[in-house]
Amino acid sequence: MVKKKAQRGSGRRIDAKTGKGTQGSGPYVRELCEYKIRSRITWRKLARGIGVAESNLLAYRDGHYRGNVDNVAAKIRDYLHRAMQRNQALVIPYVETTIARAVQEVLALAQLEGTIGVVYGPAGIGKTLAIEDYCQRHGYAYFVTASPAVRTPSAIAREMLYATAESRGSDTTSRNVRRLTERLYGTESVVVVDEAQHLRLDALELARAVHDATGCGLVFCGTAVLYDNLTRHRDELLEQLFSRVGFRRCVSDEVPPEDVVAVVDAALGKAATKQIKKYLLERAELGGLRIVTRQLKNAARMADLAGESLSLEHVREAEKTLMV
């Protein structure tokens, strides 16, 4: 009796949770499953990143794929290689700088007093990082980001509702505001709107109305354009908002040297030589802490690609890659 040839892919069984399978499992399946567990990513997002249909990726994972197996395997290999390179990038931990403390002080006061705060200053000095850190560490602190696409009353109402209720309102603006008000009322919360210079005047007023109805703290953070908009229209459209501002903080574009040193030490550890610190202190004058962190990351990547230890030469070379 002649045995039938086993069908392609038969006997391949993969546990999607552990990534364990038989020796007949396809190439890179175990590595892909392990990466999925570590990164907490969905199969749909994995498939999108790899460049294949989700159904095809799942079939490949389970050993039932009938297409070009080698092509899918190559795409998975390239994806995992890119992920490994991303993980090798220099990670700069959050540092509580003097600028961060100044920003967070306004957030804390606004939340405690249930009033409106305004923080403004140049880009790249760490305002957003300070806001993110505060909202992660404090209960009932919600982070919203305005943008050219989020600047109208309806758009900011949806974003505020999503931040507080984890559900994007798809109803009318008035109903979304009603849901938002019910969510915030009596919670002693604070809503921080970053990049608020993008908001139209009526969107600023809508946020102020939510503050009035709920008693929650409200902080607008942005560039000097934000403060100009508030002061220019203080006696017209924004009279009520302007009169309710309890705390204002202008963040200087001059980054204190101790902030630069703290960031470099946190990023490089023992590799943070006096020469590198001195060099980056001068560079901070060109674009604040953002320019310093970008230069450090680019320098670390260059050193890694060259198989060398990070040095002042890499830091100097990285400056050529920046828009300064």
N, C-alpha and C positions, 0 to 999 in steps of 0.2 A: 504494500500500500504506500503510495507516494504522498508524502506530507505536503500540504499546501504551503507556499512561501508566506511567511508572516507579512501582514500589511505594514506599510511604512508607518512608523510611529506607534505601533502596537506595543503594549507593555510599559509605556512611559507614564509614570504617575508622579505628579508633583504636588506636594503639599504647599498651597499658596501662602500659608502662614509662616511655615518654617523654611521653605525653599528646598527642603530635602526631597530627593527623588532617586530613581534607579540609575544605574550606570548608563542606561540608554537615553537619559534625558538630553535634550538639546543643549548645544554650547551656550554658556553664559546664563542659563536659566537660574541656577542656584544663586549666582552673584547678583542677578537682577532682583530676585525675591528678597535677598538679604538687604540690598540697597533700598527696596521699597519699605521694608520694616524700619530701617534706620531713619529714613527721611520722612516717613509718614505721608507718603504721596499716594494718590489713587492710581489705579491702573489706567484710567482715562488720561490723566496728566502724563503718566509714563509713556503711553502710546503716542501722545501728541509730541512729546520731546524726542522720542525715538524716530518718529516719522512713519508710523504704520497705523493701520486701523486697530481700534481696541479689540475687536473680535478676532483679528488675525494674531494679535499679540497673545491673547488668552489661549487661542488654539495652539500657538507655538509653545507657550508655557506648559500646556497639558500634553504636548506631544502629538497633537492631532492636525497640525498645520499641513495643508496639501500644496502650498505654494512653494516659492523658492526659499528653502530653509537657509541656505548659505547667505542669501541677501539679508534676511531678517537678522541672522546671527551677526553679520558685519555691522548692521545698524545698531544693534544692542551693544556690541563691543565698543563702537565709537562713542555711544552715549555714556557708557560707564567710564570710559577714559576721560571724557570731558568733565564728568561729575567728580572724578578723582582730582583732576587739575583744579577745579573750583574749590574743592575741600582743602587743597594745599595752599590756597591764597592766604595772605597775611590777614589774620583776624585781629582787629583793634578793639579791645573791650571798651565798654562805656567808662568814661572818666568823669568824675564830678568836678568840673572846672569851676572857676569863679563865675564865669558867664552862666553856666548851668544853674548854679545856686541862685543867681539873681533872677533868672527866668522862673525857676521853681518857687521862689518866694512869692511871686505874684500869683501863681496858680494856687498855692496853699492859702494865701490871704483871701482870694476870691471864693474859694470853696468854704472856708471857715466863716466868712462874713456874708456869703450869699450875694456878692456884688459883681460888678463888671470890672475886668482888668484889661489893660492894653500893653502889649510888649512889642517893641519895634526896633529894628536895627538891620544892618547889612546882611546879605546872604553869606553862608559859609562859616558862621562863627559858633554853631552848635545849638541854636534855638530848638530846632526840631528834635534833636537827640534828647535834649533836656525834657521836652514835653512827653516824648515816648516813655522815657524812664519814669517820670512822675505818674503817668497814667497806668503803667504796669504795676507800680508799687502801691497805688492808692485805690481803694474801693470807690465806686461811683465817680470815677474820673474818666471822661470820654473824650476821645481824640477824633477830630474831624479835619479833613484837609480840603480847602477850597482850591479851585483851579480855573483856567479859562472855560472849562466845561461844567464847573460847579460854581456858579456865580449868581444865579437867580434865586428868588424866594422859594420856588418849588424845588429846585435842585438842593439847596442847603437844608430844606426841611427833610427831604428824603435821606440825605447823608446823616443828619443828626438822629433821625429815627433809626437808621441802620446801626449807628454807633451805640445807641442805648438799648435797642431791642433786638439787634441782630436780625432785622427783617427790613428789607427795603420797601418803603411804602409805594404802592402802585395806585393809590387812590388820589383823590383831589388834594390840593395843598391844604385846604382847611381841615379835611379829615385826618391827614397825616400830622398836622400840627396838634389836633385834638389827641391823637394817640401819643404823640411825643409829650404833650403836657401831662397826660395821665401817667406816663412812664416816669417823669422827672419829679412830679409834685411830691413834696415832703421827704425827698431822699437825701437832702443836703449834698447834692452832687455838684460837679463842675463840668462844663462842656468847653473844650478848648478848640478853637477854630484856627488852624495854622494856614499860612499863605492867604490871610484875610484881605490882603490888598487887592485880590481878584474880585471880591464881592461887590455887587452893585449896592447902591444906597438902600434900595428897598429890601435887599437880602439882609443887610446889616440890621435894618429895622425889624425884620421878621425874627431874627435871633434875639433881639432885645425884647420883643413882645413875649417870646417863650420864657425868657428870664423873668419878666414881670409876672407872668401867670404862674410860674412854678417856684420862684424864690431860689432857683439854682444859681450857682456861680457861673460866670461866663467870661471867657478870656479870648480876645482877638490877638493873634500874633502874626507879624508880617514885617515887611520892609518899611522904610520911611514913607512910602506912598500911602500906606494905611493911615498913618498919623496925619498926613496932609489931607486925606479925604475926610477924616473926622473933623479936623479943625476948620477946613474950608467951608463945610456945610453945617457947622455947629449951630448957627442961628437960623437955619432954614429947615431942611429935611431931617437933620439928626439932632435936633435940640433935646429931645427926650433921652436919646442914647448918651449924648455927651454929658448930660447932667447926672447920669447914673454911674459914670466911670469912677470907681473908688480907688483904683491903683493904676499907675502908669509907670512904665520902666523903659527908658531908652538904653539899649545895649550898645556900647561903644564898638567901633570897628577896630579898635586897638586891642589885640589879643594879649593879655598879660603873659610875660615870659614864663611864669610858673605853670600856666596852662599848657603851653607848648611842650615844656619839659615833661610834664605829667603824662601827656599823650604819647610822646616818644618813648618814655620809660615803659609804659603799659604795653606798647606795641612790640618793642624790640627786646626788652629785658636787658640782659648783659651785653647784647650787641649795640646798645645805645651808647656810643662813645661820645666823648666831649666834643669831638670834631663834628659829628653828625648833629648833635643838639645845637651847636653854635650855628651851623649852616642853616638848619631848619628854622631857627629863631629869626633869621633874616628873611627867609622865604615866607614866613607867616604874615609879614607886612604886606605881601602881595595879594593874599586872598584868604586870610584867616586860617582857622583850624582845618577847614575842608581841603584847602590846598596842601596842607601838611600831610593829612591822612592819605590823600590820593597819591602824593609823591612817594610816601612810604610803601604803599601797596604796589605801585608800579616798580619801585626799586627792588622790592622783595621778589616780584615776579621775574624781573630781569636776572637777578642773582640765581634764582631757582633754575631758570632755563639754561643758564650758563654752567650750572653745577658748582656754583661758588658761594662762599659765605657773604652775607650782605656787608657792604662796605660803603664808605663815603663816595667812592667813584660811582657806584650804582645809584646812589641818591642824586648825585649831580647829573648823571645821564638821564635819570627819570624826569628831571625838570624839563627836558626837551620835549617830552610827550604831553605836557600840560598846556592848557589855554590860560596864559597869564599875561 
